[in-house]
Amino acid sequence: MSEPTVHVIDDDEAVRESLAVVLEMADLPNRTYASAPKFLEVAGALDGGCVVTDVRMPEMSGLDLVRRLKERGISLPVIVITGHGDVPLAVEAMRAGVVDFIEKPFEHEALLASIRAALDTQTKTVRLDADRARFEQMLSGLSGREREVLRGVIAGKLNKTIAFELGISPRTVEVYRANVMSKTGANGLSELVRIALLAGF
C-alpha cells in the first residue's frame, strides 16, 4: 500500500497552504482541495490516508461530506476543523462518524497528533481486514471433520470429550487437530482461537 496521504479540504486558500506546509514539515504526504465536491471527485479511488476538513464551506459543509463518504462506503478517517461557534456542529459531526474535531485557533502539534492517531487506527483496521480475509481463506480449506474438531477446541473441550461427542478415538482427534494447526499455520492454541474468531468461525 502506498504511503497514506492527508487530504486537506478548505475553501480558504491561505489555510490550505499553511496546513500543507505544516504537514510537509512533519513528513506527511498531503493534497489540498478547495471544496468538498472537488475531493469527492477523487475520493472513491483513494487507498488509505485521512481527511482534514473545515466544517463551514460554501458548496458543501464538512458534515455533508462525512455523510456522502459514508453513503459511498468510503471509510477514510475524518478530522474536522471548527470555528468557535461551530462546536454543536462538530458534536453532530462526531455522531456522524468523524474521528476528531479541532477548534480554531489550534496548535499545529494538536492537529498533527490527531492526524497520526487517525492514520495509525486506519493502518490497524486495514491490517485486521487483511488478516480476516486470510484467515477465512485458511478455514475454508478445512474438511468437515476438521471444522468439527476446531469447534470443540475453541469451546475449550479436551480431546477425549471431542472424541466422545464425534464418535471417534482421541488419537484421531489429535490427528485432525494437528491438521488444523498445519493448515492454519497457528503456532499454538491461543493463535488458533484468534484466527477462528477473527474469521467469524
C-alpha positions in Angstrom: 0.0 0.0 0.0 1.3 3.5 -0.8 2.2 5.9 2.0 -1.1 7.3 3.4 -1.9 10.9 2.3 -3.6 13.6 4.3 -6.3 15.2 2.3 -6.9 18.8 3.3 -10.2 20.4 2.3 -10.8 24.1 3.0 -12.3 26.9 0.9 -9.7 29.4 2.3 -6.5 29.2 0.2 -4.3 30.6 2.9 -5.5 27.9 5.4 -4.9 25.2 2.8 -1.4 26.4 2.0 -0.4 26.9 5.7 -1.6 23.3 6.6 0.2 21.9 3.6 3.5 23.5 4.9 2.9 22.1 8.4 2.2 18.6 7.0 5.3 18.7 4.7 7.5 19.7 7.7 6.1 16.7 9.6 6.9 14.4 6.6 3.2 13.7 5.9 2.3 13.5 2.2 -0.7 15.7 1.5 -3.1 17.0 -1.1 -5.3 20.1 -0.8 -8.8 20.7 -2.2 -10.7 24.0 -2.5 -14.1 22.3 -1.9 -15.7 19.1 -0.7 -17.2 18.3 -4.2 -13.6 18.5 -5.6 -12.4 16.0 -3.1 -15.4 13.7 -3.7 -14.4 13.5 -7.4 -11.3 11.5 -6.4 -12.3 10.0 -3.1 -13.5 6.7 -4.5 -10.1 5.9 -5.9 -8.1 6.6 -2.8 -6.2 3.9 -1.0 -5.7 4.9 2.7 -4.9 8.2 4.3 -7.2 10.6 6.2 -9.2 13.7 5.6 -8.9 17.1 7.4 -11.8 19.3 6.5 -13.3 22.7 7.6 -16.8 22.4 8.8 -18.2 25.5 7.2 -17.7 25.7 3.4 -20.0 27.3 0.8 -20.6 24.4 -1.6 -20.9 21.5 0.8 -20.2 21.5 4.6 -17.7 19.2 6.2 -20.7 17.4 7.8 -22.4 16.8 4.5 -19.0 15.5 3.2 -18.8 13.0 6.0 -22.4 11.8 5.2 -21.5 11.5 1.4 -18.4 9.4 2.2 -20.4 7.1 4.4 -23.1 6.7 1.7 -20.4 5.7 -0.8 -18.8 3.2 1.6 -15.6 5.2 1.8 -14.1 4.7 5.2 -11.3 7.3 5.4 -11.0 8.7 9.0 -12.1 12.4 9.0 -10.9 15.2 11.3 -13.0 18.4 11.2 -11.7 21.9 11.9 -14.3 24.2 13.6 -14.6 27.8 14.4 -15.6 28.8 18.0 -19.3 28.9 17.3 -19.3 25.6 15.4 -18.9 23.3 18.4 -22.6 22.0 18.2 -21.9 21.3 14.5 -18.7 19.5 15.5 -20.6 17.3 18.0 -23.1 16.5 15.3 -20.1 15.6 13.1 -18.8 13.2 15.8 -22.1 11.5 15.8 -21.9 11.2 12.0 -18.6 9.3 12.4 -15.7 11.8 12.4 -12.7 10.7 14.5 -11.9 14.1 16.0 -12.6 17.8 15.8 -10.1 20.6 16.4 -11.2 24.0 17.4 -9.7 27.2 15.8 -7.2 28.6 16.7 -5.3 25.3 17.2 -1.8 24.3 17.9 -0.2 22.6 14.9 1.0 19.8 17.2 -2.5 19.1 18.3 -3.6 18.7 14.7 -0.6 16.5 13.9 -1.2 14.3 16.9 -4.9 13.8 15.8 -3.8 13.0 12.2 -1.2 10.5 13.3 -3.7 8.8 15.6 -6.2 8.6 12.7 -3.6 7.1 10.3 -2.5 4.6 13.0 -6.1 3.5 13.6 -6.6 3.1 9.9 -3.4 1.1 9.4 -4.6 -1.3 12.2 -8.0 -1.6 10.6 -6.5 -2.4 7.1 -4.2 -5.0 8.7 -7.2 -6.5 10.6 -9.2 -6.7 7.4 -6.3 -8.4 5.6 -5.9 -10.9 8.4 -9.6 -11.6 8.4 -9.7 -12.3 4.7 -6.6 -14.5 5.0 -8.0 -16.5 8.0 -11.3 -17.0 6.2 -9.4 -18.4 3.3 -7.4 -20.8 5.6 -10.5 -22.0 7.3 -12.3 -22.6 4.1 -9.6 -25.3 3.3 -10.6 -27.4 6.3 -12.6 -30.6 5.9 -16.0 -31.0 7.6 -14.5 -33.2 10.4 -11.6 -30.8 10.9 -14.1 -28.0 11.4 -16.0 -30.0 14.0 -12.7 -30.7 15.9 -11.8 -27.0 15.6 -15.3 -26.0 17.0 -14.6 -28.3 20.0 -11.1 -26.9 20.6 -12.4 -23.3 20.5 -15.1 -24.3 23.1 -12.2 -25.4 25.3 -13.0 -29.1 25.3 -10.5 -31.8 25.9 -9.5 -34.2 23.1 -11.3 -37.1 24.8 -14.5 -35.1 25.1 -14.4 -34.0 21.4 -13.7 -37.7 20.5 -16.7 -38.9 22.6 -19.0 -36.3 21.0 -17.9 -37.1 17.5 -17.8 -40.9 18.0 -14.1 -41.1 17.1 -10.9 -42.0 19.0 -8.9 -39.4 20.9 -5.9 -40.3 18.7 -8.0 -39.4 15.6 -8.9 -36.1 17.2 -5.2 -35.4 17.7 -4.6 -36.1 14.0 -7.4 -33.7 13.0 -6.2 -31.1 15.4 -2.6 -31.4 14.0 -4.1 -31.0 10.5 -6.0 -27.8 11.6 -2.8 -26.3 13.2 -0.9 -27.1 10.0 -3.5 -25.7 7.6 -4.0 -22.5 9.6 -0.3 -22.0 10.3 -1.2 -21.4 14.0 1.8 -21.6 16.4 -0.4 -22.6 19.4 -3.9 -22.8 20.8 -4.2 -19.0 21.6 -3.3 -18.1 18.0 -5.7 -20.8 16.6 -8.5 -19.3 18.7 -7.6 -15.8 17.4 -7.6 -17.0 13.8 -11.0 -18.7 14.2 -12.7 -15.8 16.0 -11.3 -13.2 13.6 -12.6 -15.2 10.7 -16.0 -15.3 12.3 -15.9 -19.1 12.8 
